[in-house]
């Protein structure tokens, strides 16, 4: 009798419970090919929490996606994932016992062993042991390419505001854009994608039977700044105002009711809660705020032309350099990790403290700087060019910090932080104080002849630049 009561209790109680240290699972799942009478799986408290929290994170915040705890259970080719707690059809050692805290529950995609491809799983296909999963990265809120084929964000509305149809359904529109046919296109859920290189960028089929498909308003990563005075062209991801207030989503009417909608301003890029300027407001990009007492404010969006500092302290710098002189990546101004600080947009409104770009809000005498993502280095200065540095004071021109990016023969310079078309060792990491930013002419290695650069011409490795010497200019005057 006691045994019967115990079995009944094990069936009706919640799958995950704080009152128990064990979970009883009875499985006759034919997909596994196993008939288990009763398997008692011991779960640690940490693993129970992993299981309970499944589904709270629908994207991955890290490059390797080890933090992903979503519920995607299909591979990039559409294969169903094998449960982590089974050994069929593939025997393995990636178990919750060996990798506690890795979130190995159900058959959800995970990355317990730091695979370079990101989240993955064993498959239920006996002929395919494992495959990666197409998990979106939380930071993929924009596209780096013109056609936006690389976009892996979660926008699921079209430019006119229509809801996207799921890629794995054929209703209301039948189609051939499936994950099976386009395995690497990221066709998950109903997120906007561009599997077939459609001109215009990311798109989706709609749930409106009378509208087969439409483009989506996906932000372009290559536009973290504005090229026009009114900043109507801005498509970056800044979502804070100059005083540090969080922007209200454009597709909501709370806390502020408004008429600036994607339906009315279809080409204004009104996605998520990013700063935009749909109505040509004087002052530039703006947004409604989530503060009920403040309807709207301007945003501190950088102008693409501000690639140098006009003042000695570089307080006016609004460019997008986000590396320090030693090559360390800057910490975002709106985060407190790895370094806690008080230099916030709220405390320094108008100082341009957006993203993780170099700034000088507190008038540091060394110029633009930033906190770093290196826990062992709190902050460093950045190698920001001074707009007035159009000439060099030394014979070898090692001090030149201007923005010339053409060689003496007119060839365009190669970026210092890329290895194409020419591989090289002149990097900011190796030459930390040489000013190797963008594709500006520099002289990190004391080359006789002065400032130079690698060229974008595959047939010409490098050339000197026609940089003027300041002392010669003075003599001529």
Secondary structure per residue as TSV (DSSP state, phi and psi in degrees):
chain	resnum	aa	ss	phi	psi
A	1	X	-	360.0	-44.9
A	2	X	H	-62.2	-38.3
A	3	X	H	-62.1	-42.5
A	4	X	H	-62.6	-44.5
A	5	X	H	-62.0	-42.0
A	6	X	H	-62.3	-42.2
A	7	X	H	-65.1	-41.1
A	8	X	H	-63.6	-41.7
A	9	X	H	-63.9	-36.3
A	10	X	H	-69.2	-24.6
A	11	X	H	-80.9	-43.7
A	12	X	H	-85.6	-18.7
A	13	X	S	-73.4	160.0
A	14	X	-	-58.2	151.7
A	15	X	S	-61.2	-41.5
A	16	X	S	-117.0	126.9
A	17	X	-	-138.2	141.1
A	18	X	T	-73.5	-18.4
A	19	X	T	-81.5	-7.9
A	20	X	-	-129.5	153.3
A	21	X	S	-99.5	-7.6
A	22	X	E	-123.4	151.7
A	23	X	E	-121.1	126.8
A	24	X	E	-97.2	124.6
A	25	X	E	-123.1	123.0
A	26	X	-	-108.6	121.7
A	27	X	-	-129.3	133.2
A	28	X	-	-128.6	32.8
A	29	X	-	-63.5	112.9
A	30	X	T	-67.7	-23.7
A	31	X	T	-62.7	-33.0
A	32	X	T	-77.0	-24.6
A	33	X	T	75.7	18.2
A	34	X	-	-124.8	143.9
A	35	X	-	-118.0	105.3
A	36	X	-	-100.6	129.0
A	37	X	S	-67.3	-55.4
A	38	X	-	-164.0	120.2
A	39	X	E	-110.4	124.4
A	40	X	E	-99.8	112.5
A	41	X	E	-105.8	120.5
A	42	X	E	-86.0	126.8
A	43	X	-	-117.9	134.7
A	44	X	-	-74.8	164.6
A	45	X	H	-58.6	-38.4
A	46	X	H	-65.0	-39.7
A	47	X	H	-68.9	-36.2
A	48	X	H	-60.5	-42.3
A	49	X	H	-63.9	-38.4
A	50	X	H	-57.9	-45.0
A	51	X	H	-66.1	-41.0
A	52	X	H	-66.0	-35.9
A	53	X	H	-84.2	-2.2
A	54	X	T	-55.2	134.4
A	55	X	T	97.5	-12.2
A	56	X	S	-75.8	-29.7
A	57	X	-	-112.6	112.6
A	58	X	-	-93.4	2.0
A	59	X	S	-145.9	172.3
A	60	X	B	-109.3	135.8
A	61	X	S	-92.3	-16.6
A	62	X	S	-111.2	158.5
A	63	X	T	-59.8	-42.5
A	64	X	T	-82.9	-6.1
A	65	X	-	62.1	27.2
A	66	X	T	-68.4	-21.8
A	67	X	T	-85.6	-6.7
A	68	X	-	-63.4	127.6
A	69	X	-	-130.3	27.7
A	70	X	-	-79.0	-170.6
A	71	X	-	-117.0	18.7
A	72	X	-	-64.1	130.4
A	73	X	-	-134.7	28.2
A	74	X	B	-124.4	146.8
A	75	X	-	-84.9	177.4
A	76	X	T	-63.2	-24.2
A	77	X	T	-96.3	4.4
A	78	X	S	93.1	6.2
A	79	X	-	-77.0	144.5
A	80	X	B	-76.1	138.3
A	81	X	B	-76.0	147.5
A	82	X	-	-81.1	144.6
A	83	X	-	-64.8	142.1
A	84	X	T	-69.0	-23.7
A	85	X	T	-93.0	13.9
A	86	X	-	-120.8	161.3
A	87	X	-	-116.5	20.6
A	88	X	S	-134.5	135.9
A	89	X	S	-81.0	-4.4
A	90	X	S	-119.1	124.5
A	91	X	-	-76.0	142.8
A	92	X	-	-159.2	172.1
A	93	X	S	-114.8	5.9
A	94	X	-	-84.3	78.6
A	95	X	-	-113.0	161.9
A	96	X	T	-66.8	-24.1
A	97	X	T	-70.9	-39.7
A	98	X	T	-81.6	-30.7
A	99	X	S	-123.0	66.2
A	100	X	T	-64.8	139.7
A	101	X	T	87.1	-0.2
A	102	X	S	-89.5	0.2
A	103	X	-	73.5	30.2
A	104	X	-	-80.2	73.7
A	105	X	-	-119.4	151.2
A	106	X	T	53.1	-136.8
A	107	X	T	-124.6	31.8
A	108	X	-	-74.8	145.0
A	109	X	-	-62.8	136.0
A	110	X	B	-148.0	174.5
A	111	X	-	-138.6	72.8
A	112	X	T	-69.1	-25.7
A	113	X	T	-114.0	22.4
A	114	X	-	59.5	41.9
A	115	X	-	-61.7	138.7
A	116	X	T	-65.8	-21.3
A	117	X	T	-81.0	-8.8
A	118	X	-	97.4	-157.2
A	119	X	S	-58.3	142.5
A	120	X	E	-153.0	-179.4
A	121	X	E	-163.2	159.3
A	122	X	E	-74.3	150.0
A	123	X	B	-105.0	163.4
A	124	X	S	-84.9	2.1
A	125	X	-	-88.4	115.6
A	126	X	T	-57.8	-22.7
A	127	X	T	-90.4	-8.1
A	128	X	-	-128.6	108.1
A	129	X	-	-64.8	-51.8
A	130	X	E	-152.8	160.7
A	131	X	E	-151.3	155.1
A	132	X	E	-72.9	160.7
A	133	X	-	-110.4	153.6
A	134	X	-	-92.3	77.7
A	135	X	-	-93.6	131.1
A	136	X	-	-72.6	143.8
A	137	X	B	-90.9	132.7
A	138	X	T	-55.4	-31.4
A	139	X	T	-80.5	-6.5
A	140	X	-	-80.7	58.4
A	141	X	S	-93.4	6.8
A	142	X	E	-147.7	173.3
A	143	X	E	-119.3	136.2
A	144	X	S	-85.4	-21.9
A	145	X	S	-106.6	159.2
A	146	X	T	-61.4	-42.7
A	147	X	T	-82.8	-7.3
A	148	X	-	61.8	28.7
A	149	X	T	-68.3	-21.4
A	150	X	T	-85.3	-6.7
A	151	X	-	-63.8	127.7
A	152	X	-	-131.4	27.6
A	153	X	-	-80.0	-169.5
A	154	X	-	-118.2	21.3
A	155	X	-	-64.8	130.0
A	156	X	-	-134.3	29.0
A	157	X	B	-125.0	147.0
A	158	X	-	-86.6	176.1
A	159	X	T	-61.3	-27.2
A	160	X	T	-93.6	2.4
A	161	X	S	94.8	6.0
A	162	X	-	-76.2	145.9
A	163	X	B	-78.0	138.6
A	164	X	B	-76.7	147.2
A	165	X	-	-81.0	144.7
A	166	X	-	-65.2	141.5
A	167	X	T	-68.5	-24.8
A	168	X	T	-93.0	14.1
A	169	X	-	-120.9	160.3
A	170	X	-	-115.6	21.1
A	171	X	S	-133.0	137.3
A	172	X	S	-80.9	-3.3
A	173	X	S	-119.1	123.4
A	174	X	-	-75.7	142.4
A	175	X	-	-159.1	171.6
A	176	X	S	-114.0	6.0
A	177	X	-	-85.2	80.2
A	178	X	-	-114.2	161.0
A	179	X	T	-65.7	-24.3
A	180	X	T	-70.2	-39.2
A	181	X	T	-83.5	-32.3
A	182	X	S	-123.4	70.5
A	183	X	T	-63.1	-24.2
A	184	X	T	-107.2	17.3
A	185	X	S	-94.7	-0.5
A	186	X	-	71.0	34.5
A	187	X	-	-79.9	74.6
A	188	X	-	-115.4	147.8
A	189	X	T	52.0	-134.7
A	190	X	T	-123.4	32.1
A	191	X	-	-74.1	144.8
A	192	X	-	-63.1	134.8
A	193	X	B	-147.0	174.7
A	194	X	-	-138.2	73.8
A	195	X	T	-69.5	-25.2
A	196	X	T	-115.4	21.6
A	197	X	-	59.0	39.9
A	198	X	-	-62.2	131.7
A	199	X	T	-67.0	126.6
A	200	X	T	121.4	-22.6
A	201	X	S	107.3	-159.0
A	202	X	-	-59.0	144.4
A	203	X	E	-151.4	-179.3
A	204	X	E	-163.9	159.5
A	205	X	E	-73.9	149.6
A	206	X	B	-104.9	163.2
A	207	X	S	-85.2	2.8
A	208	X	-	-88.5	114.2
A	209	X	T	-57.4	-24.9
A	210	X	T	-90.4	-2.6
A	211	X	-	-132.4	106.2
A	212	X	-	-64.5	-50.8
A	213	X	E	-153.4	161.6
A	214	X	E	-151.5	160.5
A	215	X	E	-74.8	159.1
A	216	X	-	-111.6	152.4
A	217	X	-	-91.3	80.8
A	218	X	-	-94.1	131.9
A	219	X	E	-68.7	145.5
A	220	X	E	-94.5	123.8
A	221	X	T	-62.9	-27.3
A	222	X	T	-76.0	1.6
A	223	X	-	-119.4	65.9
A	224	X	S	-80.4	4.9
A	225	X	S	-140.2	173.4
A	226	X	B	-110.8	136.2
A	227	X	S	-92.4	-16.8
A	228	X	S	-110.1	159.2
A	229	X	T	-61.4	-41.5
A	230	X	T	-83.5	-6.9
A	231	X	-	61.7	27.7
A	232	X	T	-68.1	-21.0
A	233	X	T	-86.1	-6.4
A	234	X	-	-63.6	127.1
A	235	X	-	-130.8	27.1
A	236	X	-	-79.0	-169.3
A	237	X	-	-116.9	19.7
A	238	X	-	-63.6	129.6
A	239	X	-	-134.6	28.4
A	240	X	B	-126.1	148.6
A	241	X	-	-87.7	176.9
A	242	X	T	-63.4	-24.7
A	243	X	T	-95.0	2.3
A	244	X	S	94.6	4.7
A	245	X	-	-75.3	144.2
A	246	X	B	-77.4	138.8
A	247	X	B	-76.1	146.4
A	248	X	-	-79.5	144.7
A	249	X	-	-64.7	142.0
A	250	X	T	-69.2	-25.8
A	251	X	T	-92.2	14.0
A	252	X	-	-120.3	160.8
A	253	X	-	-115.9	20.7
A	254	X	S	-132.8	137.3
A	255	X	S	-80.4	-3.2
A	256	X	S	-119.8	124.1
A	257	X	-	-76.6	142.0
A	258	X	-	-158.6	172.3
A	259	X	S	-114.8	5.5
A	260	X	-	-84.8	79.7
A	261	X	-	-113.5	160.8
A	262	X	T	-66.5	-23.1
A	263	X	T	-71.4	-38.7
A	264	X	T	-84.1	-34.5
A	265	X	S	-121.2	68.1
A	266	X	T	-63.2	-23.9
A	267	X	T	-110.8	18.5
A	268	X	S	-92.9	0.8
A	269	X	-	72.4	33.4
A	270	X	-	-80.5	73.8
A	271	X	-	-116.5	149.7
A	272	X	T	49.9	-132.5
A	273	X	T	-125.7	34.6
A	274	X	-	-76.4	146.1
A	275	X	-	-63.9	132.9
A	276	X	B	-146.3	174.5
A	277	X	-	-138.2	73.9
A	278	X	T	-69.2	-25.2
A	279	X	T	-115.6	22.3
A	280	X	-	58.5	39.9
A	281	X	-	-63.2	131.9
A	282	X	T	-67.6	127.8
A	283	X	T	121.0	-22.0
A	284	X	S	105.9	-158.8
A	285	X	-	-58.2	144.8
A	286	X	E	-151.9	179.6
A	287	X	E	-163.2	159.2
A	288	X	E	-73.5	149.2
A	289	X	B	-104.5	163.1
A	290	X	S	-85.2	3.7
A	291	X	-	-89.8	114.3
A	292	X	T	-56.8	-23.9
A	293	X	T	-88.5	-7.7
A	294	X	-	-129.7	106.9
A	295	X	-	-64.6	-50.9
A	296	X	E	-153.6	161.2
A	297	X	E	-151.5	159.4
A	298	X	E	-73.3	158.2
A	299	X	-	-110.4	154.3
A	300	X	-	-92.3	77.1
A	301	X	-	-92.4	132.3
A	302	X	-	-71.7	145.7
A	303	X	B	-93.6	132.2
A	304	X	T	-56.0	-27.1
A	305	X	T	-74.2	-14.4
A	306	X	-	-83.6	64.1
A	307	X	-	-93.4	4.3
A	308	X	S	-147.6	171.3
A	309	X	B	-105.9	131.1
A	310	X	S	-85.2	-18.4
A	311	X	S	-108.4	160.2
A	312	X	T	-60.0	-39.9
A	313	X	T	-85.2	-7.2
A	314	X	-	60.9	28.9
A	315	X	T	-66.9	-22.6
A	316	X	T	-86.0	-5.9
A	317	X	-	-62.2	127.4
A	318	X	-	-131.5	27.7
A	319	X	-	-78.1	-168.9
A	320	X	-	-118.6	18.3
A	321	X	-	-64.0	130.3
A	322	X	-	-133.8	29.0
A	323	X	B	-125.8	146.7
A	324	X	-	-86.3	177.0
A	325	X	T	-62.1	-26.1
A	326	X	T	-94.5	2.7
A	327	X	S	94.6	6.3
A	328	X	-	-77.1	144.2
A	329	X	B	-76.6	138.0
A	330	X	B	-75.6	147.0
A	331	X	-	-80.7	144.9
A	332	X	-	-63.7	141.8
A	333	X	T	-68.9	-25.5
A	334	X	T	-93.3	14.1
A	335	X	-	-120.1	161.2
A	336	X	-	-116.2	22.0
A	337	X	S	-134.4	136.8
A	338	X	S	-80.7	-4.4
A	339	X	S	-118.1	124.0
A	340	X	-	-75.5	142.7
A	341	X	-	-158.9	169.7
A	342	X	S	-114.6	8.3
A	343	X	-	-87.5	83.6
A	344	X	-	-117.3	164.0
A	345	X	T	-64.7	-27.3
A	346	X	T	-70.5	-38.5
A	347	X	T	-81.1	-31.8
A	348	X	S	-123.3	65.5
A	349	X	T	-63.2	139.5
A	350	X	T	86.2	1.4
A	351	X	S	-90.0	0.8
A	352	X	-	74.6	29.6
A	353	X	-	-80.8	72.8
A	354	X	-	-116.9	151.3
A	355	X	T	51.3	-135.0
A	356	X	T	-126.7	34.3
A	357	X	-	-83.7	150.3
A	358	X	-	-64.6	135.7
A	359	X	B	-147.1	174.1
A	360	X	-	-138.3	71.8
A	361	X	T	-69.8	-25.9
A	362	X	T	-109.6	21.4
A	363	X	-	58.9	39.8
A	364	X	-	-62.6	133.7
A	365	X	T	-67.3	-15.5
A	366	X	T	-88.3	-2.4
A	367	X	-	98.4	-163.7
A	368	X	S	-56.8	142.8
A	369	X	E	-151.3	179.0
A	370	X	E	-162.4	159.1
A	371	X	E	-72.8	151.6
A	372	X	B	-108.4	163.4
A	373	X	S	-85.6	2.6
A	374	X	-	-88.0	115.1
A	375	X	T	-57.8	-22.8
A	376	X	T	-90.5	-8.2
A	377	X	-	-128.5	107.3
A	378	X	-	-64.6	-49.8
A	379	X	E	-153.9	160.7
A	380	X	E	-151.9	159.4
A	381	X	E	-77.8	162.0
A	382	X	-	-111.1	153.4
A	383	X	-	-91.6	74.8
A	384	X	-	-91.7	130.9
A	385	X	-	-71.9	144.8
A	386	X	B	-90.5	129.0
A	387	X	T	-56.5	-27.5
A	388	X	T	-79.9	-8.9
A	389	X	-	-81.4	64.2
A	390	X	-	-92.4	2.6
A	391	X	E	-143.7	170.2
A	392	X	E	-113.5	141.2
A	393	X	S	-90.8	-16.2
A	394	X	S	-111.2	159.3
A	395	X	T	-62.0	-42.1
A	396	X	T	-84.1	-4.3
A	397	X	-	61.7	29.5
A	398	X	T	-70.3	-18.7
A	399	X	T	-87.8	-5.7
A	400	X	-	-63.2	127.7
A	401	X	-	-130.8	28.1
A	402	X	-	-77.8	-171.3
A	403	X	-	-115.0	19.7
A	404	X	-	-65.1	132.4
A	405	X	-	-135.9	27.0
A	406	X	B	-124.8	146.3
A	407	X	-	-86.1	175.9
A	408	X	T	-60.7	-27.2
A	409	X	T	-93.3	1.6
A	410	X	S	94.5	5.5
A	411	X	-	-76.2	144.9
A	412	X	B	-77.4	138.4
A	413	X	B	-75.9	147.5
A	414	X	-	-81.1	144.6
A	415	X	-	-62.3	140.9
A	416	X	T	-69.1	-24.9
A	417	X	T	-94.6	13.1
A	418	X	-	-120.3	159.6
A	419	X	-	-115.1	23.4
A	420	X	S	-136.1	136.7
A	421	X	S	-81.2	-4.9
A	422	X	S	-118.6	124.1
A	423	X	-	-76.1	143.2
A	424	X	-	-159.8	171.9
A	425	X	S	-115.3	7.0
A	426	X	-	-85.0	79.7
A	427	X	-	-113.8	160.6
A	428	X	T	-65.8	-25.0
A	429	X	T	-69.5	-38.6
A	430	X	T	-84.8	-33.2
A	431	X	S	-120.8	71.7
A	432	X	T	-59.2	-27.0
A	433	X	T	-115.7	23.1
A	434	X	S	-93.7	-0.6
A	435	X	-	72.0	33.0
A	436	X	-	-81.2	74.4
A	437	X	-	-116.7	149.1
A	438	X	T	51.1	-135.4
A	439	X	T	-123.9	35.2
A	440	X	-	-76.9	146.5
A	441	X	-	-63.3	132.1
A	442	X	B	-146.2	175.0
A	443	X	-	-138.7	73.3
A	444	X	T	-69.4	-25.0
A	445	X	T	-116.0	23.3
A	446	X	-	57.3	40.1
A	447	X	-	-62.7	132.2
A	448	X	T	-68.0	126.3
A	449	X	T	121.9	-17.4
A	450	X	S	99.1	-161.1
A	451	X	-	-56.8	144.0
A	452	X	E	-152.7	-179.3
A	453	X	E	-162.8	159.2
A	454	X	E	-74.4	150.6
A	455	X	B	-105.9	163.4
A	456	X	S	-85.1	2.6
A	457	X	-	-88.1	114.1
A	458	X	T	-56.9	-23.4
A	459	X	T	-90.9	-4.2
A	460	X	-	-132.6	106.8
A	461	X	-	-64.8	-51.7
A	462	X	E	-153.4	162.3
A	463	X	E	-152.2	158.4
A	464	X	E	-78.2	162.3
A	465	X	-	-111.8	154.6
A	466	X	-	-87.8	69.6
A	467	X	-	-91.4	131.0
A	468	X	E	-76.8	150.2
A	469	X	E	-94.7	126.8
A	470	X	H	-58.5	-38.3
A	471	X	H	-68.9	-29.8
A	472	X	H	-71.8	-35.6
A	473	X	H	-65.2	-40.2
A	474	X	H	-64.0	-41.8
A	475	X	H	-61.8	-38.5
A	476	X	H	-69.4	-32.0
A	477	X	-	-70.4	360.0
